[in-house]
């Protein structure tokens, strides 16, 4: 999270960026932030350096849940920080929200989403709790909510945000018209990108690479004038075609298979085409004027659908 840095460090970071890159006039420049790490001086600096979109990690407006999730802020600070971001002149703000974690009732989620809607943010990203190996949740053998409640909560959020004019455009992302994240869309539409820093990924040409994920070895590599790149892989046309289709299924507009085929010079073989037809018959996918889309039912099991197609 960049706002963990102080003003002096951020100023130095932006100096490095501006000395090495040209920023297009219409570039969308987003900065991730947590409520406890953003003061007026820091926001002023970010604005001055060209940041025009903020992404705030709110997660919940329930103090008990925030403590359970290990967050370092409370609901009041989250609200105050959002107001501070607006006051600093940012008119494009994303709010991160979590759902379906242990202890969160439907009533809790309804209150959280109601508060999110009242903020009038331009974008909302929705996340469920993931139990990562070696995390404190994994160590405590935390069990996630049952599938039925997860489905109910997910559908509630989609409906509530949609009714408020914050339309879903991807499985976990919602935006008012014209404010879909360009950064995210670039990933999902098989765009290229440069990743800088510890563990960062890059996709340039047909090569995807990633940096050393551990801080001390990363720094040591740079001090020894060595590349911090840990490894890379070459992405062939058919692999890129498959990724494009799978990411496309995450988005509301789906994926135009004929255009994708023309772009990458590939198409699915008979076996995969047959599997897609089967998923359409089962109600998980639909095909409309050449576009393949996931249904509401399909979005709930999208990872499984993608694994079957692959």
C-alpha positions in Angstrom: 0.0 0.0 0.0 1.9 3.1 -1.2 0.4 5.4 1.5 2.3 3.4 4.1 5.2 5.6 2.9 5.7 9.1 4.4 5.6 12.3 2.4 9.4 12.4 1.9 9.4 8.8 0.6 6.5 9.3 -1.7 8.1 12.5 -3.1 11.2 10.5 -3.9 9.2 7.7 -5.5 7.3 10.1 -7.8 10.6 11.7 -8.7 11.9 8.3 -9.9 8.7 7.7 -11.8 8.7 11.1 -13.6 12.4 10.8 -14.5 11.9 7.4 -16.1 8.4 7.4 -17.6 6.1 9.6 -19.7 2.6 9.8 -18.3 -0.1 10.4 -20.9 -2.4 13.4 -20.3 -5.4 11.1 -19.9 -3.7 8.4 -17.9 -5.7 7.0 -15.0 -3.3 7.1 -12.0 -4.6 5.1 -9.0 -3.2 5.0 -5.5 -4.2 2.3 -3.0 -4.7 3.6 0.5 -5.8 2.4 3.9 -7.8 4.8 6.2 -5.0 4.9 8.8 -2.4 6.0 6.3 -3.8 9.1 4.7 -3.5 12.6 6.0 -4.2 15.9 4.3 -0.6 16.6 3.5 -0.2 13.2 1.9 -3.3 13.6 -0.2 -2.1 17.1 -1.4 1.2 15.5 -2.5 -0.6 12.7 -4.3 -2.9 15.2 -6.1 0.1 17.3 -7.1 2.0 14.4 -8.5 -0.8 13.4 -10.9 -2.8 10.8 -8.9 -6.4 11.2 -10.1 -8.0 8.0 -8.6 -7.9 6.7 -5.0 -8.8 3.2 -3.9 -9.7 3.0 -0.2 -9.5 -0.2 1.7 -12.6 0.2 3.9 -13.6 -3.6 4.1 -16.4 -3.0 6.6 -18.1 -0.3 8.8 -18.5 -2.7 11.7 -15.8 -2.1 14.3 -16.0 -5.6 15.6 -15.6 -7.1 12.2 -12.7 -4.8 11.4 -10.9 -6.0 14.5 -11.5 -9.6 13.6 -10.1 -9.0 10.1 -7.0 -7.5 11.6 -7.6 -4.0 10.2 -5.9 -1.0 11.9 -8.8 1.4 11.5 -12.4 1.8 12.8 -15.5 2.8 10.9 -15.3 6.4 12.0 -11.8 6.8 10.6 -12.9 5.1 7.3 -15.7 7.7 6.9 -13.5 10.6 7.9 -10.8 9.5 5.4 -13.2 9.2 2.6 -14.4 12.7 3.3 -10.8 13.9 3.4 -10.1 12.3 0.0 -13.1 14.1 -1.5 -12.1 17.4 0.1 -8.6 17.0 -1.5 -10.3 17.1 -4.9 -10.5 13.4 -5.9 -13.6 12.8 -8.0 -12.9 9.1 -8.8 -12.7 6.9 -5.7 -13.0 3.2 -5.3 -14.1 1.5 -2.0 -13.0 -2.0 -1.2 -15.6 -4.0 0.7 -15.5 -7.6 2.1 -18.4 -10.0 2.4 -19.1 -13.6 3.6 -16.5 -13.9 6.3 -17.2 -15.7 9.7 -19.5 -13.7 12.0 -20.9 -11.4 9.3 -24.7 -11.7 9.2 -26.9 -10.6 6.3 -28.0 -7.7 8.5 -24.4 -6.7 9.0 -23.7 -6.8 5.3 -26.9 -4.8 4.5 -25.7 -2.0 6.8 -22.3 -2.0 5.3 -23.6 -1.8 1.7 -26.1 0.9 2.8 -23.2 3.0 4.1 -21.2 2.4 0.9 -24.1 3.6 -1.2 -24.3 6.7 0.9 -20.7 7.6 0.2 -21.5 7.9 -3.5 -18.1 6.5 -4.5 -17.6 5.9 -8.2 -16.4 2.4 -7.9 -16.8 -0.6 -5.5 -14.6 -3.7 -5.4 -16.1 -6.7 -3.6 -14.0 -9.4 -1.9 -14.6 -12.5 0.1 -12.2 -13.8 2.7 -9.5 -16.1 1.4 -7.8 -18.4 3.9 -4.2 -18.4 2.8 -1.8 -21.1 3.9 0.3 -19.9 6.9 -2.0 -17.0 7.6 -3.4 -16.5 11.1 -6.9 -17.5 9.9 -5.4 -20.8 8.6 -3.6 -21.4 11.9 -6.9 -21.0 13.8 -8.7 -23.4 11.4 -11.3 -20.7 10.6 -14.2 -22.0 8.6 -15.9 -19.9 5.9 -19.6 -19.2 5.7 -21.7 -22.0 4.1 -22.2 -21.8 0.4 -25.9 -20.9 0.6 -25.3 -17.8 2.7 -22.4 -16.8 0.4 -24.7 -16.9 -2.6 -27.4 -15.0 -0.8 -24.9 -12.3 0.3 -23.3 -12.0 -3.2 -26.7 -11.6 -4.9 -27.8 -9.0 -2.4 -24.7 -6.9 -3.0 -25.1 -7.1 -6.8 -28.7 -6.1 -6.6 -28.3 -3.3 -4.0 -25.4 -1.6 -5.8 -27.2 -2.0 -9.2 -30.3 -0.3 -7.8 -28.1 2.5 -6.6 -26.7 3.0 -10.1 -23.3 1.3 -9.3 -23.5 -1.3 -12.1 -21.6 -4.6 -12.0 -19.2 -4.8 -14.9 -17.1 -7.8 -13.7 -17.6 -10.5 -11.1 -16.2 -8.5 -8.2 -16.3 -4.9 -9.5 -19.0 -2.3 -9.8 -18.9 1.3 -11.2 -21.1 4.2 -12.1 -21.1 4.7 -15.9 -17.7 5.7 -17.3 -15.8 4.8 -14.2 -14.8 1.2 -14.7 -11.2 0.7 -13.7 -8.8 1.1 -16.7 -6.1 -0.7 -14.7 -8.3 -3.8 -14.2 -9.7 -3.7 -17.7 -6.1 -3.8 -19.1 -5.5 -7.0 -17.3 -8.8 -8.6 -18.3 -8.4 -7.6 -21.9 -5.0 -9.1 -22.3 -3.2 -5.7 -22.3 0.5 -5.3 -21.5 1.9 -3.8 -18.3 5.1 -3.1 -16.4 5.4 -4.1 -12.7 7.9 -2.5 -10.5 8.9 -3.6 -7.0 9.0 -6.6 -4.8 7.0 -9.5 -6.3 5.7 -7.4 -9.1 4.6 -9.0 -12.4 5.2 -7.6 -15.9 3.7 -8.6 -19.3 5.7 -7.3 -22.2 5.6 -8.7 -25.7 4.9 -12.4 -25.3 6.8 -12.7 -22.0 5.3 -12.6 -18.5 7.9 -12.1 -15.7 7.9 -11.7 -12.0 10.3 -10.2 -9.4 11.7 -11.7 -6.3 8.8 -11.8 -3.8 10.9 -11.3 -0.6 12.1 -7.9 0.5 15.7 -8.5 1.7 16.7 -10.7 -1.3 15.1 -8.1 -3.6 17.1 -5.2 -2.1 20.3 -7.3 -2.1 19.9 -8.0 -5.8 19.6 -4.3 -6.6 22.6 -3.4 -4.4 24.6 -6.0 -6.4 23.4 -4.4 -9.7 21.6 -7.6 -10.5 18.1 -7.9 -12.1 15.5 -8.5 -9.4 13.6 -10.7 -11.8 13.0 -14.1 -10.3 11.6 -15.9 -13.4 9.6 -15.6 -16.6 7.4 -17.6 -19.0 6.7 -17.2 -22.7 3.0 -16.9 -23.6 2.0 -18.5 -26.9 -0.9 -17.4 -29.0 -3.2 -20.2 -27.9 -2.4 -19.7 -24.2 -3.1 -16.0 -24.6 -6.4 -16.8 -26.4 -7.5 -19.0 -23.5 -6.6 -16.4 -20.9 -8.5 -13.8 -22.9 -11.6 -16.0 -23.0 -11.4 -16.8 -19.3 -11.0 -13.2 -18.2 -13.7 -12.2 -20.6 -16.1 -14.6 -18.9 -15.6 -12.6 -15.7 -17.0 -9.4 -17.3 -20.6 -8.6 -17.9 -20.0 -8.0 -21.6 -18.5 -11.5 -22.0 -16.1 -12.4 -24.8 -16.6 -12.1 -28.5 -15.2 -15.5 -29.6 -15.0 -14.7 -33.4 -13.1 -11.4 -32.7 -10.8 -13.2 -30.1 -10.1 -15.8 -32.7 -9.1 -13.2 -35.3 -7.0 -11.3 -32.8 -4.9 -14.4 -31.7 -5.3 -16.6 -34.7 -6.7 -19.4 -32.6 -10.0 -21.2 -31.8 -11.1 -23.9 -29.4 -10.8 -27.5 -30.6 -13.8 -29.8 -31.0 -13.5 -31.1 -27.4 -13.5 -27.7 -25.8 -16.3 -26.4 -28.1 -18.4 -29.4 -27.0 -17.7 -28.6 -23.3 -18.8 -25.0 -23.9 -22.0 -26.3 -25.6 -22.6 -28.5 -22.6 -22.2 -25.6 -20.1 -24.7 -23.6 -22.2 -27.2 -26.4 -22.0 -26.7 -26.7 -18.3 -27.4 -22.9 -17.8 -23.9 -21.8 -16.8 -23.1 -20.0 -20.0 -25.1 -18.3 -22.8 -24.1 -17.3 -26.3 -25.5 -14.1 -27.7 -24.6 -12.8 -31.2 -21.2 -14.5 -31.0 -20.5 -13.3 -27.4 -20.0 -15.9 -24.7 -21.2 -14.9 -21.3 -21.5 -16.4 -17.9 -25.0 -16.5 -16.4 -25.8 -15.5 -12.8 -25.6 -19.2 -11.9 -22.3 -19.6 -13.9 -20.6 -16.7 -12.0 -21.0 -18.5 -8.8 -18.8 -21.4 -10.1 -16.7 -19.5 -12.6 -13.4 -21.0 -11.5 -14.8 -24.5 -12.0 -16.2 -23.6 -15.4 -12.9 -22.1 -16.5 -11.0 -25.2 -15.4 -13.3 -27.4 -17.4 -12.8 -25.3 -20.5 -9.1 -25.4 -20.1 
